[in-house]
């Protein structure tokens, strides 16, 4: 299953964002877990100190029972500081003075009864308040109870969280921008390398991409250029070697066909010599001379046709891709092998539709069938039947060369396409016929296979069907 490709910039941005968010979350945890408790501890100490300082201002009027002054000072403190409420409780539990409009709430009077600590956190009307109890004159005058607001701690925490969030946001923007820029600096040369691979064609001159960077990516780019340059050189050398291999096999085939060509040329020459002898014996017989001239012309045309066919077969041309009628290719190959076929008492049967065609090189396809015919000839020393069948299938054009020869041993079947493998004597074959045939077929985008059950051989060739855009021979 193909997974969607995630751009490198997205990956870098995601990881950087994850790191920055983790950094912010860690600081928030530290802020909540360590800083806030310490701030509240400091706030508690401050509240106790406020209570003690305020209590000191109330002792003097309490000693003289000046409760008007006590009330005035309590109201003044309520307006000028963080004190939210204040009241004085006598030793017998009576409330001597307070700052509430409707009396001290009953629940507030019992705060701290179970815990005699100096302060207790409360929530009044949704606001955080620290209730502080301070003895007046060591408790002889009662206790001062006051609530000191802790909004400053909450505000400090909120401000800290806002600043932290703003810092995380700023860092996030900077980090993502940097990650995208850095990813772009990495991907640009990588994209150039990919485009170099995409542009590379073995049939065109290689143009290396410019490498500026001096880091590892630059080294990769230079290595890619060098690798593709070497591949281009290797392909050129391989093409030369393949051409030489084709030439070697073609020369070997020409050598095998030479005896047949000599016979095809020698017979007409003997006829021409006989005609000349008869003309020389009776030069005055014009009608006989004209008849012999006609026979000699036909003989020379036959010789010319045989020699031209051999020269065309031997001539080396650049590989082409033209519409080729396969029946004509097979007919040409059989003509080149005609003498050897007839002298070996081999009957040839061709069942290839005249309209069956493919895109390819006529000379190379002719060499394919010459090689196959010569192999069949060697396998049928005492005569036999050679059959060529062609048909158009749904997926390919199928051609089969069948013979009734001695066949191929099972242990040799897997080796028949290996260069220089041959079961013939040292002077009877090069071992290049089938390897060259396979190479030519594959150059045409086809495939070839050999089947033999010990008596007779079938060589199957599959060529790609011409596309509709290349349909040039429908008529």
N, C-alpha and C positions, 0 to 999 in steps of 0.2 A: 504494500500500500504506500503510495507516494504521499509524503507529508508536505504541507504547504511550506514554501521557502520563506523564512523570516529574514528581512534585511539586517545586515550587521549593525546599522545605526539604531534600529529598534532594540536589538539585543543589548548594545552598550547602554542605551538610554534606560532600558529596564533595569539593568544591574546597578547603574549609578543611582537611579531613583530609589531602588530598594535599599542601597547602602545609606543614602541620605535620610530616608524615612526611618530606617533602623536607628540611625544616629539620633534623630529627633525623639523617637520613642524612648530610647535609653535615657536621654537627658530628662524627659518628662517623668519617667519612673524615678530617677534620682531626685528630681525636684519634689515629687510627691512623697517619696519614701524617706528622704533624709532632710531636705531643706525645710519643708513645711513643718515637720515636728519641732525642729529647732527654732523656727520662727515663732511657733506657738509657745514654746518654753520661754523664749525671751519675752513674748507678750505677757505671759503669766507673771513673770518677775516684774515687768513694768506695771501691771495692774496692782500687784501687791504693794509696790512702792508708791503708786498713786494713792492707794487706800491709806497707807501709813502717813503720808504727807498730809492728806486731807484730814485724817483723824487728829493730827497734832494741832490743826487750826480750830478744832471744835472743843478741845478740852477746857480751854479757859472759859468760854461762855457756859459750858455745862457745869463747871464748878460753882458758878454763881446763879445757876438755874435761869440763865438768860436765853430762853428758848426762841425768842424773837430773833436774836442774833444768830442762833443756831440755824433757824429756818432760812434766814437771809443768806448766810454763808453756803448753805446747801443748794439754794436756788442759783446762787452765783456760780458755784462749781458746775452745776448742771448745764449752764449756758456756755461756759468757757472751756470745757474739757471734754474728754471722751466718756464722762460719767453719764449713764443713762437713767439711773435711779439711785437713791440713797435713803436709808432710814436707820434710826438708832433704836436698839432694843435694850431695855433695862435688864438688870440681873433677874428680876422676877418675871420677865417675858413681855412686859408692856412695851408698846411702841411709843417712844418719846417724841420722835419727829420723823417726817418722811416727805418725799417729793411726789407722791402719787396724788392724783386728783380725787380718787374715790377710796382711798385707803390702801394699805399694803395687801396684795393678793395673799390668800391663805397659803397657797402652795409655796409661795416664795419664803414664807416664814419658816418652813420646815426643811429648806435646802441645807444640806450639810449636817443634819442631825445624826446620820449614820456614819458620816465621814468628817472628821474634825479638821481636815486639811484647810489651809488658808484660802483656797479658791476652788471654784467649781464651774465648769463650762455649762452654759444654758442657751436655750433658744427661745427668744421672746419676740413674737410677731414676725417670725421668719428671720430675725437678725441674731447673729452669734454674740453672746454676752458672757463675760466672765464675772461670776458673783464672788466678791472678796469680803471676807469677814475680818475686821481688825478690832482687837480689844482696846477700850478707852481707859487709860490710866490703869493698865494691867487688869482690866475687867471690872474695876470698882465702879466705873461710871456706865458700864454696859458694853455693848458691842456696836461698832459701826458696820453696816452692811451696804455695800454699794455695787452696782453693776457697771463694769467697764466694757465698752464696745470693742469688739475684735475685728471690725471692718477693715482695719489697716492691714491685718494679715491676709484677709481674703483678697483685698485690692492688690496687695503685693504679689500674691500667688497668681491672680488673674493677669496682672501686668507681665509677670515673668512668663506665663504660658503664652500670652500674645506675642511677646518678643521672641520666644523660642519658635513659635509657629511661623512668624515672619522670617526669622533666620533660616528655618528649614525651607520655606518657600523660595527665598532668594538663592540659597545654596542649590535647591533643586533646579531652578531655572538656569543658573550658571553651569551646574554640572551637566544637565541634559544638553545645553548648547555646546559645551565643550566635548561631550561624548559624540554628538552628531558631527561636529567639525572633525574630530579625530577619526571617527569611522569613515567620513568622506575622504580624508587623507589616506586611509588604508584601502578603501574600495576603489578609488579612481585608478591606481595602477593595476589592481586586480582585474577590474573591468577591462582595462587596456590589454591585459594578458589574455583574458577570455576572448576578446574581439580578435586578437591575433590568431588564436586557435581557430575561431570561426572563419576568418578570412583565408586561412591556409588551404591551398589546393595544390595537389601534386602536379597538375597540368598548367600551373601558372608560376611565374617567378616569385619567390618568397620575398616579402618586404618586412623586415623586422620593425617592431615598434620601438620608439625612443624611450630609453631608460635614463632617468635623471637621478633618482634616489640612490643613496650610497648605503642603505641599510639592508636588512635581510630581504625585504620585498624587492628592492632593486636587484639583489643577487638572484632572486627567483626569476625576475624578468629577463635578466641577461642569460640565465640558464635556459629559459624557454626559447629565446632567440637562437642560442647556439644549438639546442636540441632540434629545432625545426630546420635550421640550416643544414645540420648533419643529415636529417631525414630527407631533405631535398637532394643532397648529394648522393645519399644511399639509393634513393629512388632512381636517380639518373643512371647510376652505375648498374642498378638492377635492370633497368630498361635496356641498357646496352647488352648486358649479359643475356637477357631474354631474347633480344634480337639475334645475338650470336648463336644461341641455342636453336632458335628457329631456323637460322641459316644452315647450321650443322645438320639438323634433321632433314631440311629440304634438300641439301646436297646429297645426303645419304639416300633419300627417296629418288632423286634424279639418277643416282648411280644405279639403283635397282631398276628404274624405268628405261635406262639407256638401251638395254638389249631389245626391248620392245620397240623403242623408237628406231633403232637401227634396222630392225626387221621391217617396220612400216615404211622406212625410207628406201631400203634395199630393194624390195619388191617392185615399187614403181620405177626405180632406176633401171632394173633389169628389163622392164617393159619398154622403157624409153630406148635403151640400147638395142632391143630387138626391132623396134620401129625404125630406128635409124639404119640398121642393117638392111631392112627390107626396102627402105626408100633408096638407099645407096645402090641396091641391086637393080632397081627399076625406076630410075629417076624420071623417065618419060611418062610414067603412069600418074597423071595428075590427080585422078580421083582417089587412087590408093594413097598418094602423098597427103592429100587433104584429110583423109580418114585417119591416117597415122598422126598427123599434126594435132588433130582433135584429141586423140588418145594421149599424146604426149602432154598436151595442155592440162588435161584432167589429172594425169600423173603428177605433173609439177604442182598443180593446185593442191593435190593430196599431200605431197611432201611439204609444201608451204604450210598447210594446215597443221600437220603433225609437229613441224619444227616450231611454229608460232605457239601452239599449245604448250610445248615444253618450255619455250622461252618465257611465256607469260607465267607459267608455274614457277620458274626459277627466278624471275625478276623480283627484286625487293622493293616494296613500296611502303609509304607510311600507312599505318592502320587507318581504315576509314569505317564509317558507319552509314551504309546505304541500304535501300530496300533490295533484298536479294531473293530471287526465286530459288527455293531449295531444290526443286526438281532439276533446274539448270545446273546448279552446283554439283549435284550427284552425277548428272550426265557428263559433265566436264571431267570429274574424277574418274569415272568409268572409262572414258575415252583414253585418258592417260595410262590406264592400266589394262587397256583392251587386249594387247598382245599377250601379256602374261596370263590374263584371265582365260583367253581362248586356248592358249597353248597348254594350260593346266587342266583343260576340260572342265571348267567351272561355269555353270549356268548362272547368269545374273538376272534377278527379278526385282524390278523397281516398282513399288506401289506408293508413290508420293503424289498427292493431288497437284495439278499444275498451278493452282492458285495459292498454294501454301508458300508463305514467304515470311521473312524475318528481317530485322535490321542487323547488319553486320558487314564484315569485310569478306568479299567473295573469294579472294585469293587464300585467305587464312582458313575459311570454311572448306575450300577445296582441299587444302592440305590435310584437314581433319579426316576427310573421307578417303583421301589417297592413303594416309597412314593406316586407317582401319581396313581398307581393301587389301593392302599389302600384308597386314597381319593375318587376315583370313586366308590369303593365298599361301602363306607359309604353313598354315594349319591344315590345308587341303592339298597335299602333294599329289594325291591320287584322284583329284577331281572332287566335285561336290556341288553344293548349291549355296549361292550368296544372295541374300534377300535384304532389300532396304525398304522399310515401311515408315511412312510419315503420316501424322494426323494432328489435328488441332484439338487440344483438350480445353477444359474450362480454365485451368490455371497456367498452362504452358503449351508450347509446341513440342510434340514428342517425336523423336526419330530413333529408329532401331536398325542396327546392322546385325543380321543373323547369319551365321555360317554353320555348316555341318562338319566342321573340322574335328581335330582331336581334343579340343577343349583345353581347359586350364586346370591344373591340379589345385585342390582346395587350399593347400599350404602356400600356394603362389598368388592366390587371388588378391590378398591384401598388399602384395608387393608390386602389382603390375603398374602402378602409377609412380613408383619410385624411380628417379633418374638412374640410368645405366643398369637397371635390372633387366636381365634377358635370359631366357632358357635356350637361346640359339648358340651356335658356335661363335668363337671370337671374331671370325670374318663374315658372319652372317647377319649381324645386327648391331646397332649402336646402343640399344636400351633407352632410346630417347623418344621413340614413336608415341607411346601412350602418354608419357609425362608432357610432351609438347602438345599433344591433342587435348589433354586436360587443361593445360594452361590457356590454350586458345578458346576453348569452350567457356572457361571461367571469365576470360576477358570479355566475352560477349554476355556476361551475366547469367550464364547457364550452369548446368551441372551434368556430370557424366558418371555412369556406373557400369560395372561389368558383371555379368552373371554367367556361370558355367557349371554344368552338372557332370562334367567329365566327358561329355560327348556333345560337341557344338558349343558355341559361345554367342551370347547376346550382349551387344554394347548399346546402352540406352543413353540418349542425349536429350536433355530438356533445355529448350531455349525460351527466354521470356517472350510473351506475346507482344506484338507491337501495340502501343497505345493508340487511342483514337486520333490523337493529334499527329501521329506519324503515319496515318493511313494514306499512303501514296500509291498503292497498287491494287486498288479495289476493282479496277476495270480490267 
